Amino acid sequence: MNKLVVGNDRKKNKKEEKTHVQIRLNVLFFAVFLLFSALILRLGIVQIVHGENYQKEIEKTEEVVVNTTVPRGKMYDRYGNVVVDNTPVPAITYTKSMSTSTKEVLEVAGQLSKFLEVEEELDEFEKIRDRDLQDYWLITHPEEALELVRSEEIDQIKK
């Protein structure tokens, strides 16, 4: 009789273990389902609700790569010495969009100034013009610039 009771207890324990495993698997599957549902919901919100805003941000920034051919070949004098040698140098050009504010342009210029060097002896075409310096001063000192404008001129501008 003892053997029969022990056998029934083992069967009950195995059934209980199976049900615990099934419950744990069901909880795990439900948790994975909830996580995937949350992910799909979030992706839908980002794409459907905020999609136009992100598209506008992408359209604001353009990256246009322009490749121009570099002149090739060396020029030698009659003795075989190299007179002209071409070394390609990459150039980066910043072109602001219509919606770029002056403040943003100054921020970009400040960031780029960390990477640029200016030689003291510049060519005629590379010299900084007085007008450029004046524009920079006007942009960086708006209050002082406004003080220099007469009140009659301000009234004309407002009209």
BAFI-3210 file (N, C-alpha, C; in Angstrom, 3 decimals, decimal comma, padded with zeros to 6 digits):
// residues 159
n [1|2|3|4|5|6|7|8|9|10|11|12|13|14|15|16|17|18|19|20|21|22|23|24|25|26|27|28|29|30|31|32|33|34|35|36|37|38|39|40|41|42|43|44|45|46|47|48|49|50|51|52|53|54|55|56|57|58|59|60|61|62|63|64|65|66|67|68|69|70|71|72|73|74|75|76|77|78|79|80|81|82|83|84|85|86|87|88|89|90|91|92|93|94|95|96|97|98|99|100|101|102|103|104|105|106|107|108|109|110|111|112|113|114|115|116|117|118|119|120|121|122|123|124|125|126|127|128|129|130|131|132|133|134|135|136|137|138|139|140|141|142|143|144|145|146|147|148|149|150|151|152|153|154|155|156|157|158|159]
n.u [000,812|001,952|003,689|001,980|000,881|003,172|003,861|001,660|002,088|004,455|003,552|001,785|003,604|005,145|003,174|002,580|005,065|005,163|002,988|003,923|006,138|004,840|003,287|005,301|006,497|004,315|004,043|006,509|006,265|004,101|005,242|007,214|005,529|004,219|006,426|007,177|004,829|004,824|007,108|006,341|004,185|005,527|007,236|005,284|004,178|006,397|006,811|004,292|003,028|005,126|006,472|006,411|007,709|010,303|010,949|011,033|013,252|015,236|015,131|016,036|018,760|021,246|023,388|025,653|027,707|030,400|032,363|035,237|037,472|040,887|043,677|046,006|049,250|052,686|054,893|057,914|061,178|063,690|065,780|064,801|063,884|061,318|058,956|056,320|054,070|051,265|049,213|046,480|044,044|041,630|038,564|036,216|033,071|030,862|027,518|024,915|021,467|018,253|016,741|018,510|019,656|021,355|022,617|023,004|024,799|027,012|027,596|028,358|030,574|032,213|032,666|033,993|036,255|038,027|039,320|040,539|043,237|044,763|046,865|049,309|050,245|048,294|046,878|045,879|043,194|042,280|042,212|040,795|038,077|037,266|034,541|033,543|034,592|033,244|030,579|030,726|031,263|028,892|027,069|027,949|027,817|025,108|023,638|025,351|025,667|023,099|022,932|024,465|022,897|020,866|017,894|016,068|016,665|015,966|013,203|012,548|013,188|011,321|008,981]
n.v [-001,185|001,229|001,619|002,218|004,691|006,291|006,175|007,528|010,065|010,810|011,007|013,153|015,190|015,371|016,213|018,684|019,964|020,058|021,738|024,057|024,655|025,066|027,272|029,153|029,321|030,330|032,830|033,954|034,017|035,758|038,070|038,607|039,034|041,373|043,155|043,219|044,251|046,791|047,817|047,849|049,610|051,952|052,401|052,868|055,255|056,973|056,943|057,513|059,620|061,491|061,527|063,435|065,646|064,646|064,150|066,741|067,687|066,148|067,117|069,668|069,500|069,024|066,988|067,302|065,824|066,763|065,981|066,887|066,756|066,241|067,990|066,207|064,860|065,778|068,532|068,901|070,293|071,003|069,518|067,419|067,796|068,129|070,581|071,449|069,991|068,035|067,810|066,335|067,925|067,603|069,421|071,159|072,533|074,790|075,363|077,334|076,735|078,129|078,370|078,570|080,170|083,215|082,915|080,149|079,874|081,222|079,503|077,174|078,179|078,736|076,142|075,019|076,584|075,514|073,558|074,693|076,435|079,568|081,087|083,632|085,159|085,774|085,055|087,395|086,920|085,559|087,179|088,661|090,650|094,095|094,574|092,054|091,778|093,893|093,032|090,742|091,922|093,377|091,296|089,955|091,890|093,060|094,888|097,067|097,844|098,681|100,962|102,712|103,463|106,057|107,549|108,515|106,974|104,463|104,808|105,091|102,566|101,008|101,898]
n.w [000,000|000,700|-001,452|-003,543|-002,819|-002,805|-005,501|-006,659|-005,562|-006,848|-009,481|-009,198|-008,464|-010,808|-012,588|-011,430|-011,770|-014,550|-015,071|-013,829|-015,433|-017,868|-017,192|-016,660|-019,203|-020,643|-019,384|-020,094|-022,941|-023,100|-022,016|-023,958|-026,120|-025,220|-025,170|-027,913|-028,941|-027,755|-028,977|-031,710|-031,530|-030,702|-032,900|-034,815|-033,834|-034,045|-036,809|-038,026|-036,536|-035,951|-038,303|-040,443|-039,314|-038,928|-041,566|-042,579|-041,173|-042,334|-044,936|-044,502|-044,117|-046,399|-048,212|-050,514|-052,710|-054,548|-057,146|-058,681|-061,388|-060,860|-061,999|-063,921|-064,176|-064,532|-064,891|-066,588|-066,732|-069,276|-068,400|-067,074|-064,521|-062,083|-062,550|-062,147|-059,996|-059,260|-056,504|-055,166|-053,171|-050,757|-050,505|-048,515|-048,691|-047,299|-047,579|-046,822|-046,038|-046,962|-044,674|-042,616|-039,769|-038,760|-036,349|-036,245|-038,354|-037,318|-035,184|-036,545|-037,893|-035,703|-034,760|-036,949|-037,036|-035,272|-036,655|-038,813|-040,386|-040,921|-043,140|-042,703|-044,833|-047,345|-050,564|-053,126|-053,789|-051,627|-049,455|-046,527|-046,791|-046,039|-045,865|-045,193|-042,620|-041,377|-041,598|-039,993|-037,509|-037,133|-036,890|-034,599|-032,637|-032,037|-030,399|-029,956|-032,596|-033,213|-031,669|-033,126|-035,229|-036,417|-035,013|-036,899|-039,129|-038,198|-037,945|-040,656|-041,587|-040,227|-041,380]
ca.u [000,000|002,869|004,230|000,943|000,785|004,393|003,734|000,703|002,738|005,396|002,766|001,277|004,743|005,490|002,129|002,757|006,251|004,790|002,133|004,772|006,927|003,926|002,927|006,468|006,615|003,233|004,394|007,607|005,705|003,269|006,155|007,795|004,438|004,049|007,578|007,058|003,697|005,292|008,041|005,565|003,439|006,469|007,641|004,148|004,083|007,514|006,668|003,025|002,760|006,238|007,159|006,568|008,744|011,606|011,188|011,442|014,624|016,109|015,163|016,803|020,188|021,573|024,795|025,889|029,103|030,803|033,688|035,814|038,703|042,124|044,605|046,996|050,490|053,721|055,623|059,352|061,987|064,452|066,770|064,098|063,473|059,895|058,678|054,984|053,567|049,892|048,814|045,065|043,714|040,167|038,005|034,862|032,387|029,620|026,501|023,779|020,150|017,464|016,179|019,591|019,729|022,691|023,174|023,470|025,987|028,113|027,940|029,098|031,876|032,998|033,083|034,969|037,492|038,926|040,013|041,119|044,380|044,855|048,235|049,368|050,398|047,243|046,843|044,973|041,811|041,929|042,248|039,522|037,696|036,758|033,090|033,321|034,858|032,148|029,400|030,953|031,107|027,465|026,367|028,359|027,551|023,873|023,203|026,233|025,382|021,826|023,200|025,091|021,881|020,091|016,474|015,351|016,883|015,159|011,827|012,416|013,209|010,056|007,924]
ca.v [000,000|002,368|001,806|002,831|006,097|006,956|006,292|008,608|011,338|011,128|011,451|014,488|016,112|015,565|017,048|020,036|020,512|020,368|022,917|025,211|024,953|025,640|028,622|030,004|029,553|031,233|034,167|034,411|034,357|036,953|039,208|038,875|039,627|042,763|043,945|043,439|045,166|048,136|048,229|048,164|050,831|053,083|052,634|053,492|056,655|057,718|057,051|058,114|060,893|062,427|061,290|064,661|066,476|064,073|064,344|068,138|067,796|065,562|068,017|070,858|069,248|068,375|066,667|067,158|065,508|067,222|065,498|067,508|066,075|066,896|067,964|065,153|064,993|066,659|069,263|068,791|071,192|070,258|068,657|066,310|068,144|068,418|072,006|071,532|068,697|068,155|066,997|066,605|068,334|067,630|070,687|071,091|073,800|074,891|076,190|077,379|076,677|079,351|078,426|078,646|081,495|083,773|082,300|078,811|080,042|081,552|078,296|076,296|078,810|078,527|074,739|074,770|077,328|074,653|072,659|075,443|077,302|080,634|081,562|085,084|085,729|085,238|085,556|088,529|086,452|084,939|088,164|088,963|092,008|094,947|094,383|090,816|092,076|094,740|092,165|089,900|092,762|093,680|090,094|089,571|093,000|093,686|096,017|098,195|098,277|099,407|102,285|103,551|103,863|107,207|107,252|108,766|105,817|103,369|105,071|104,794|101,105|100,472|102,232]
ca.w [000,000|000,708|-002,785|-004,366|-002,414|-003,264|-006,962|-006,945|-005,211|-007,927|-010,639|-008,884|-008,515|-012,212|-013,185|-010,909|-012,425|-015,932|-015,084|-013,508|-016,626|-018,852|-016,732|-016,871|-020,647|-021,037|-018,887|-020,939|-024,246|-022,933|-021,838|-025,281|-026,903|-024,776|-025,619|-029,351|-029,159|-027,402|-030,027|-032,912|-031,230|-030,698|-034,293|-035,490|-033,391|-034,633|-038,252|-038,449|-035,872|-036,067|-039,572|-041,225|-038,683|-039,230|-042,996|-042,737|-040,682|-043,354|-046,079|-044,128|-044,304|-047,655|-048,387|-051,935|-052,969|-055,874|-057,515|-059,871|-061,743|-060,474|-063,137|-063,763|-064,930|-064,023|-065,938|-066,397|-067,557|-070,293|-067,750|-066,430|-063,159|-061,951|-062,380|-061,578|-059,542|-058,778|-055,360|-054,896|-051,819|-050,614|-050,043|-047,985|-048,862|-046,526|-048,212|-045,899|-046,665|-046,787|-043,330|-041,633|-039,143|-038,596|-035,136|-036,613|-039,194|-036,413|-034,428|-037,456|-038,118|-034,496|-034,709|-038,011|-036,789|-034,510|-037,571|-039,927|-040,149|-041,917|-043,296|-042,580|-046,166|-048,196|-051,938|-053,340|-053,824|-050,358|-048,378|-045,894|-047,170|-044,964|-045,778|-044,447|-041,216|-040,898|-041,438|-038,819|-036,315|-036,990|-036,441|-033,250|-031,710|-032,526|-029,575|-030,254|-033,957|-033,187|-031,095|-034,148|-036,199|-035,952|-034,809|-038,165|-039,997|-037,644|-038,334|-042,086|-041,739|-039,725|-042,349]
c.u [000,860|003,402|003,226|000,817|001,993|004,333|002,779|001,300|003,713|004,655|002,235|002,400|005,132|004,460|002,266|003,960|005,923|003,929|002,934|005,600|006,043|003,525|004,083|006,662|005,530|003,522|005,508|007,087|004,856|004,140|006,793|006,750|004,232|005,197|007,517|005,908|004,098|006,244|007,300|004,762|004,350|006,937|006,513|004,004|005,173|007,272|005,399|002,833|003,865|006,967|007,395|007,647|010,137|011,947|011,632|012,872|015,613|016,235|015,948|018,285|020,385|023,057|024,999|027,379|029,413|032,210|034,130|037,136|039,895|043,053|045,698|048,226|051,434|054,366|057,107|060,051|062,849|065,507|066,122|063,703|061,995|059,732|057,331|054,534|052,167|049,679|047,361|044,844|042,196|039,707|036,581|034,256|031,093|028,690|025,280|022,471|019,398|016,959|017,242|019,678|021,182|023,379|023,739|024,741|027,199|028,554|028,769|030,493|032,775|033,504|034,162|036,292|038,497|039,806|040,754|042,308|044,415|046,297|048,236|049,504|049,376|047,373|045,843|043,513|041,349|041,899|040,847|039,206|037,152|035,262|032,756|033,550|033,745|030,883|029,537|030,759|029,634|026,696|026,698|028,100|026,260|023,434|024,042|025,967|024,093|022,001|023,792|024,085|021,062|018,612|015,667|015,489|016,068|013,696|011,601|012,382|011,882|008,921|008,006]
c.v [001,255|002,666|002,504|004,314|006,868|007,156|007,404|009,974|011,760|011,640|012,866|015,520|016,404|016,449|018,492|020,711|020,905|021,623|024,167|025,625|025,601|027,062|029,580|030,324|030,516|032,668|034,761|034,834|035,622|038,202|039,585|039,521|041,083|043,646|044,228|044,381|046,602|048,672|048,641|049,436|052,051|053,402|053,294|054,951|057,490|057,942|057,797|059,494|061,912|062,316|062,551|065,562|065,955|064,241|065,772|068,348|067,244|066,504|069,284|070,666|068,491|068,088|066,375|066,929|065,905|066,734|066,208|066,814|066,915|066,852|066,940|065,457|065,986|067,367|069,226|069,868|070,351|069,339|067,487|066,574|068,512|069,914|072,196|070,125|068,921|067,233|067,317|066,920|068,358|068,974|070,456|072,474|073,760|075,845|076,170|077,322|077,960|079,481|078,530|080,059|081,932|083,163|080,913|078,885|080,354|080,342|077,339|076,864|078,626|077,100|074,454|075,476|076,517|073,802|073,392|076,266|078,337|081,097|083,082|085,758|085,068|085,811|086,697|088,093|085,894|085,926|088,402|090,423|092,778|094,737|093,110|091,026|092,927|093,911|091,285|090,710|093,073|092,477|089,766|090,660|093,717|094,904|097,248|098,733|099,084|100,800|103,242|104,054|105,007|106,835|107,506|107,568|104,612|103,561|104,764|103,283|100,500|100,761|101,299]
c.w [000,000|-000,681|-003,689|-004,064|-002,918|-004,775|-007,354|-006,635|-006,304|-009,158|-010,417|-008,980|-009,959|-012,907|-012,734|-011,562|-013,855|-015,986|-014,749|-014,722|-017,691|-018,468|-016,973|-018,358|-021,133|-020,588|-019,752|-022,314|-024,168|-022,777|-023,176|-026,187|-026,530|-025,253|-027,116|-029,674|-028,843|-028,462|-031,292|-032,706|-031,293|-032,117|-035,078|-035,108|-034,044|-036,119|-038,663|-037,847|-036,129|-037,397|-040,381|-040,641|-039,012|-040,708|-043,270|-042,267|-041,704|-044,539|-045,782|-044,419|-045,604|-047,671|-049,859|-052,126|-054,401|-056,120|-058,777|-060,148|-061,332|-061,673|-062,888|-064,586|-064,302|-065,206|-065,599|-067,215|-068,486|-069,695|-067,008|-064,989|-063,141|-061,681|-061,690|-061,222|-058,975|-057,599|-055,063|-053,423|-051,701|-050,054|-049,573|-048,121|-048,076|-047,250|-047,317|-046,672|-046,357|-045,355|-042,240|-041,085|-039,010|-037,386|-035,443|-037,463|-038,317|-035,598|-035,289|-037,701|-036,900|-034,386|-035,749|-037,756|-035,977|-035,434|-038,688|-039,478|-041,264|-041,950|-043,242|-043,939|-047,092|-049,601|-052,023|-053,274|-052,484|-049,205|-047,825|-046,176|-045,969|-044,771|-044,997|-042,950|-040,612|-040,669|-040,210|-037,541|-036,076|-036,438|-034,993|-032,211|-032,099|-031,711|-029,872|-031,659|-034,005|-032,602|-032,125|-035,191|-035,613|-035,873|-036,081|-039,102|-039,506|-038,007|-039,793|-042,324|-041,317|-040,675|-043,528]
res [m|n|k|l|v|v|g|n|d|r|k|k|n|k|k|e|e|k|t|h|v|q|i|r|l|n|v|l|f|f|a|v|f|l|l|f|s|a|l|i|l|r|l|g|i|v|q|i|v|h|g|e|n|y|q|k|e|i|e|k|t|e|e|v|v|v|n|t|t|v|p|r|g|k|m|y|d|r|y|g|n|v|v|v|d|n|t|p|v|p|a|i|t|y|t|k|s|m|s|t|s|t|k|e|v|l|e|v|a|g|q|l|s|k|f|l|e|v|e|e|e|l|d|e|f|e|k|i|r|d|r|d|l|q|d|y|w|l|i|t|h|p|e|e|a|l|e|l|v|r|s|e|e|i|d|q|i|k|k]
***
